[in-house]
């Protein structure tokens, strides 16, 4: 391997490796989500979901700079609702990318299954804004606003994703993707508020209770939703619970270093007025199925937090989503989050100095 190749490899590694110094200051938070119904022995309905999200440090003028470039912070701090914000509020921005896959119950059939849901994929990017209260009271809240933009149909590459995974794992080949929804750009605008009720004094064994309410508007999703979550365990963090992949559902704005372990049970109910994955394409004819308007998710699981990492496992039972669906659907959800101060301002200078020392 020649000198240029070695230098290029080192350069790539150096840029990919973050600095972990001062991890308590004002960190970035990464979360990786993976959801699949193979955990429950099925392969249908909402069959797979993956998502990666990056949440910024607190952008408040009073917060540590979070290793962001000064010029960027100057523009952010001119935004009125951030500049004039009261001290108890934090302000964070989230960037996400994800893909969800939906199939009928029998994926061995190649023809159209008229009495079952369509094949469909949704690949999207999103931006969210989170405002959280950090008062010492026993009730805190967080507002989340999210805009999702993506594509439904063949250009979502859901077919290729499912075929690849099934080939690697030697599973039944999905044969009906020729009947999937047609290409359609998708937009969803979502708002949700969460309330956290917790004891005034934090004790090692304890509990907390979270409620939420919100809604979505767009050709992909239009709904109203509400729900709650109960947590019982050891050293429960003062965050907003465990989230599966759902719009404006992110809760892990930062991850503490203290050890905690807790179990949780949650419910989220929706009144669904538009669901492109059941109603079919908005602007052209396609396969569709008569949806049910009230839908609910009942979930339970376990979360463990240690040294700025948190991992959670959730088992979800989703009620029937359309008329003629034989039974409720179940899937498992794994989420891994970690926080660190990614120093965008000094990273380039530090890495170039290290590379200079290699000459």
C-alpha positions as CSV (number, residue, x, y, z in Angstrom):
1,X,0.0,0.0,0.0
2,X,1.6,3.3,-1.0
3,X,2.0,6.5,1.1
4,X,-1.0,8.3,-0.6
5,X,-3.3,5.4,0.0
6,X,-2.3,5.2,3.7
7,X,-2.8,8.9,4.1
8,X,-6.2,8.8,2.5
9,X,-7.3,6.0,4.8
10,X,-6.0,7.8,7.9
11,X,-7.8,11.0,6.7
12,X,-11.1,9.1,6.4
13,X,-10.7,7.5,9.9
14,X,-9.7,10.8,11.5
15,X,-12.8,12.6,10.2
16,X,-15.1,9.7,11.2
17,X,-13.7,9.6,14.8
18,X,-15.3,12.2,17.0
19,X,-13.8,13.8,20.1
20,X,-15.4,12.7,23.4
21,X,-13.7,15.3,25.6
22,X,-16.2,17.2,27.9
23,X,-19.1,14.9,27.0
24,X,-21.3,16.6,29.7
25,X,-21.2,20.1,28.2
26,X,-23.7,20.4,25.4
27,X,-23.7,17.2,23.3
28,X,-25.1,16.1,20.0
29,X,-27.2,12.9,20.2
30,X,-27.4,10.1,17.6
31,X,-30.2,7.5,17.6
32,X,-30.4,4.4,15.4
33,X,-33.8,2.7,15.1
34,X,-34.6,-0.8,13.8
35,X,-38.1,-2.2,13.7
36,X,-39.3,-5.5,12.2
37,X,-42.1,-8.0,12.6
38,X,-39.8,-11.0,12.1
39,X,-39.1,-10.6,15.9
40,X,-42.7,-11.9,16.3
41,X,-42.6,-14.5,13.6
42,X,-44.6,-12.7,10.9
43,X,-43.7,-10.9,7.7
44,X,-46.6,-8.5,6.7
45,X,-48.3,-5.1,7.2
46,X,-45.7,-2.7,8.7
47,X,-42.9,-5.2,8.2
48,X,-39.7,-3.1,8.5
49,X,-38.5,0.3,9.6
50,X,-35.1,1.9,9.9
51,X,-34.2,5.4,10.9
52,X,-31.1,7.4,11.9
53,X,-31.5,10.8,13.6
54,X,-29.0,13.4,14.7
55,X,-30.2,16.0,17.4
56,X,-28.2,19.2,17.9
57,X,-26.9,20.7,21.1
58,X,-29.0,23.3,22.9
59,X,-29.1,26.3,20.7
60,X,-30.2,28.8,23.4
61,X,-28.1,32.0,23.7
62,X,-27.3,31.0,27.4
63,X,-26.2,27.5,26.6
64,X,-22.6,26.3,25.9
65,X,-21.8,26.7,22.2
66,X,-22.0,23.0,21.7
67,X,-18.9,23.2,19.5
68,X,-20.9,24.9,16.7
69,X,-19.2,27.5,14.4
70,X,-19.7,31.0,15.9
71,X,-21.1,32.4,12.7
72,X,-23.8,29.7,12.6
73,X,-24.7,30.5,16.2
74,X,-24.9,34.2,15.5
75,X,-27.6,33.6,12.9
76,X,-29.5,31.1,15.1
77,X,-29.5,33.5,18.0
78,X,-31.2,36.2,15.9
79,X,-34.3,34.0,15.5
80,X,-36.9,35.8,17.6
81,X,-38.4,32.8,19.5
82,X,-34.8,31.7,20.4
83,X,-33.4,35.1,21.1
84,X,-36.3,36.1,23.4
85,X,-36.7,32.6,25.0
86,X,-37.0,32.4,28.8
87,X,-34.1,30.7,30.6
88,X,-36.0,27.5,31.4
89,X,-36.3,26.5,27.8
90,X,-33.9,24.5,25.6
91,X,-34.0,24.6,21.8
92,X,-32.8,21.7,19.6
93,X,-33.0,20.7,15.9
94,X,-33.1,17.2,14.6
95,X,-32.2,15.8,11.2
96,X,-33.4,12.3,10.2
97,X,-33.4,9.8,7.4
98,X,-35.5,6.6,7.3
99,X,-37.4,4.0,5.3
100,X,-40.6,2.1,6.2
101,X,-41.9,-1.0,4.3
102,X,-45.4,-2.3,4.1
103,X,-46.6,-5.6,2.5
104,X,-49.7,-7.8,2.5
105,X,-49.8,-11.0,4.6
106,X,-49.0,-13.4,1.8
107,X,-45.8,-12.2,0.0
108,X,-45.5,-15.5,-1.9
109,X,-48.2,-14.5,-4.4
110,X,-47.2,-12.5,-7.5
111,X,-50.7,-11.3,-8.4
112,X,-52.7,-8.4,-6.8
113,X,-54.3,-9.3,-3.5
114,X,-57.4,-7.1,-3.6
115,X,-58.6,-7.7,0.0
116,X,-55.2,-7.0,1.6
117,X,-53.1,-3.9,1.9
118,X,-50.8,-2.7,-1.0
119,X,-47.1,-3.2,-1.2
120,X,-45.6,0.2,-0.4
121,X,-42.4,1.9,0.7
122,X,-41.7,5.3,2.2
123,X,-38.2,6.7,2.1
124,X,-37.8,10.2,3.7
125,X,-35.7,12.9,5.2
126,X,-37.0,15.1,8.0
127,X,-36.2,18.2,10.1
128,X,-37.6,18.7,13.5
129,X,-37.5,21.5,16.1
130,X,-37.8,20.6,19.8
131,X,-38.5,23.1,22.6
132,X,-38.2,21.7,26.1
133,X,-38.9,23.2,29.5
134,X,-36.3,22.4,32.2
135,X,-37.9,23.8,35.3
136,X,-37.3,22.1,38.7
137,X,-41.1,21.5,39.1
138,X,-42.5,18.0,38.9
139,X,-44.1,18.7,35.5
140,X,-42.1,19.5,32.4
141,X,-43.1,19.6,28.7
142,X,-41.6,19.4,25.3
143,X,-43.0,20.6,22.0
144,X,-41.9,18.9,18.7
145,X,-42.6,20.1,15.2
146,X,-41.4,17.9,12.3
147,X,-41.6,18.2,8.5
148,X,-41.1,15.0,6.5
149,X,-40.4,15.0,2.8
150,X,-39.9,11.8,0.8
151,X,-41.1,9.4,-1.9
152,X,-43.7,6.6,-2.0
153,X,-43.4,4.0,-4.7
154,X,-40.7,2.3,-6.7
155,X,-38.2,5.2,-6.2
156,X,-38.4,4.6,-2.4
157,X,-36.3,1.4,-3.1
158,X,-38.3,-0.5,-0.6
159,X,-38.6,-3.5,-3.0
160,X,-34.8,-3.7,-3.4
161,X,-34.3,-3.4,0.4
162,X,-36.7,-6.2,1.2
163,X,-35.5,-8.5,-1.5
164,X,-31.8,-8.0,-0.4
165,X,-32.6,-8.8,3.2
166,X,-34.7,-11.8,2.4
167,X,-32.0,-13.1,0.1
168,X,-29.3,-12.7,2.7
169,X,-31.4,-14.4,5.4
170,X,-32.8,-17.0,3.0
171,X,-36.4,-16.0,3.6
172,X,-39.5,-16.2,1.4
173,X,-39.0,-14.1,-1.8
174,X,-41.5,-11.3,-1.9
175,X,-43.2,-11.7,-5.3
176,X,-45.9,-9.0,-5.4
177,X,-43.9,-5.8,-5.7
178,X,-45.1,-5.3,-9.2
179,X,-48.4,-4.2,-7.6
180,X,-46.9,-1.6,-5.2
181,X,-48.1,2.0,-5.0
182,X,-46.9,4.3,-7.8
183,X,-44.3,7.0,-7.3
184,X,-45.6,10.0,-5.4
185,X,-43.8,12.7,-3.5
186,X,-44.8,12.8,0.1
187,X,-45.1,15.5,2.7
188,X,-46.2,15.4,6.3
189,X,-46.2,18.3,8.8
190,X,-46.5,17.0,12.4
191,X,-46.8,18.6,15.9
192,X,-46.8,16.9,19.3
193,X,-46.6,18.1,22.9
194,X,-45.4,15.8,25.7
195,X,-45.8,16.3,29.4
196,X,-43.5,14.6,32.0
197,X,-44.8,14.0,35.5
198,X,-42.2,12.9,38.0
199,X,-41.5,13.1,41.7
200,X,-40.0,16.4,43.0
201,X,-37.2,14.4,44.6
202,X,-35.4,11.9,42.5
203,X,-35.0,8.6,44.3
204,X,-33.1,5.6,42.9
205,X,-36.2,3.3,42.7
206,X,-38.9,5.5,41.2
207,X,-41.5,6.2,38.5
208,X,-42.6,8.8,36.0
209,X,-45.6,9.3,33.9
210,X,-45.7,10.9,30.4
211,X,-48.6,12.0,28.3
212,X,-48.7,13.3,24.7
213,X,-51.1,14.8,22.2
214,X,-50.6,16.0,18.6
215,X,-51.5,15.5,15.0
216,X,-50.2,15.3,11.4
217,X,-51.3,16.9,8.1
218,X,-50.2,15.8,4.6
219,X,-50.8,13.4,1.8
220,X,-48.8,10.7,3.6
221,X,-50.3,11.0,7.1
222,X,-53.2,13.0,8.4
223,X,-54.3,12.1,11.9
224,X,-54.9,13.2,15.5
225,X,-53.1,11.3,18.2
226,X,-52.8,11.0,22.0
227,X,-51.3,8.6,24.5
228,X,-49.4,8.0,27.7
229,X,-46.4,6.0,29.1
230,X,-45.6,4.8,32.6
231,X,-42.0,4.0,33.6
232,X,-40.9,2.1,36.7
233,X,-37.3,1.4,37.6
234,X,-33.9,2.5,39.0
235,X,-32.7,6.1,38.5
236,X,-35.2,7.0,35.8
237,X,-33.9,9.9,33.6
238,X,-36.0,13.1,33.4
239,X,-36.5,12.7,29.6
240,X,-39.7,12.0,27.7
241,X,-39.8,8.3,27.5
242,X,-39.0,5.6,24.8
243,X,-40.1,6.3,21.2
244,X,-40.7,4.0,18.3
245,X,-40.4,5.3,14.8
246,X,-43.2,7.8,14.5
247,X,-43.4,11.4,13.3
248,X,-42.5,14.0,16.0
249,X,-42.0,11.1,18.4
250,X,-38.3,11.6,19.2
251,X,-37.6,11.9,22.9
252,X,-33.8,11.4,23.4
253,X,-32.5,14.9,23.2
254,X,-29.5,14.1,25.3
255,X,-28.2,11.0,27.1
256,X,-26.9,11.2,30.7
257,X,-23.9,9.3,32.1
258,X,-25.7,7.8,35.2
259,X,-26.7,4.2,35.2
260,X,-30.4,3.6,34.9
261,X,-32.6,0.7,34.1
262,X,-36.4,0.7,33.8
263,X,-39.4,-1.0,32.4
264,X,-42.2,0.9,30.6
265,X,-45.7,0.4,29.2
266,X,-47.3,2.8,26.7
267,X,-50.3,3.4,24.5
268,X,-50.7,5.7,21.5
269,X,-54.1,6.1,19.9
270,X,-54.8,7.7,16.5
271,X,-57.8,8.9,14.5
272,X,-56.5,8.3,11.0
273,X,-58.0,10.5,8.2
274,X,-55.4,9.9,5.6
275,X,-52.9,7.0,5.2
276,X,-51.4,6.7,1.8
277,X,-50.2,3.2,2.6
278,X,-53.9,2.1,2.9
279,X,-55.8,4.7,0.9
280,X,-53.5,4.4,-2.1
281,X,-51.9,7.1,-4.3
282,X,-53.3,10.6,-3.9
283,X,-53.0,11.8,-7.4
284,X,-53.5,8.7,-9.5
285,X,-55.4,5.3,-9.4
286,X,-53.8,2.5,-7.4
287,X,-54.6,-0.4,-5.2
288,X,-56.2,0.6,-1.9
289,X,-58.1,-0.9,1.0
290,X,-60.8,0.4,3.4
291,X,-58.9,1.7,6.4
292,X,-60.1,1.8,10.0
293,X,-60.1,5.3,11.5
294,X,-59.3,4.5,15.1
295,X,-56.0,2.7,15.5
296,X,-53.9,2.1,18.6
297,X,-50.4,0.9,19.5
298,X,-49.9,-0.8,22.9
299,X,-46.2,-1.2,23.8
300,X,-44.0,-2.5,26.6
301,X,-40.3,-2.8,27.0
302,X,-37.0,-2.3,28.8
303,X,-34.4,0.5,28.6
304,X,-30.8,0.6,30.0
305,X,-28.7,3.8,30.2
306,X,-24.9,3.8,30.8
307,X,-22.2,6.3,30.1
308,X,-24.0,8.4,27.6
309,X,-25.5,5.4,25.8
310,X,-29.1,4.1,26.1
311,X,-30.5,1.0,24.5
312,X,-34.2,0.1,24.5
313,X,-36.3,-2.8,23.4
314,X,-40.0,-2.4,22.7
315,X,-42.6,-4.9,21.8
316,X,-45.6,-3.2,20.0
317,X,-49.1,-4.5,19.3
318,X,-50.9,-2.5,16.7
319,X,-54.7,-2.9,16.4
320,X,-56.3,-3.7,13.0
321,X,-55.7,-0.9,10.5
322,X,-58.1,-1.9,7.7
323,X,-61.4,-3.8,7.2
324,X,-60.8,-7.5,6.6
325,X,-57.5,-7.6,8.4
326,X,-57.4,-11.0,10.1
327,X,-55.7,-10.0,13.3
328,X,-53.8,-7.2,15.1
329,X,-50.1,-6.8,14.1
330,X,-47.1,-7.1,16.3
331,X,-43.4,-6.0,15.8
332,X,-40.3,-5.4,17.8
333,X,-38.4,-2.2,18.0
334,X,-34.7,-1.7,18.9
335,X,-33.3,1.8,19.5
336,X,-29.7,2.8,20.4
337,X,-28.7,6.4,21.3
338,X,-25.5,8.1,22.4
339,X,-24.4,11.6,23.1
340,X,-21.1,13.4,22.5
341,X,-19.9,16.9,21.7
342,X,-19.0,16.7,18.0
343,X,-16.7,19.7,17.6
344,X,-17.5,21.0,14.1
345,X,-15.6,24.3,14.8
346,X,-12.2,22.8,15.7
347,X,-12.4,19.3,14.2
348,X,-10.9,20.3,10.8
349,X,-8.0,22.2,12.4
350,X,-7.2,19.3,14.8
351,X,-7.3,16.7,12.1
352,X,-5.1,18.7,9.7
353,X,-2.5,19.1,12.5
354,X,-2.5,15.4,13.1
355,X,-2.1,14.7,9.4
356,X,0.8,17.2,9.2
357,X,2.6,15.2,11.9
358,X,2.5,12.1,9.7
359,X,4.8,13.8,7.1
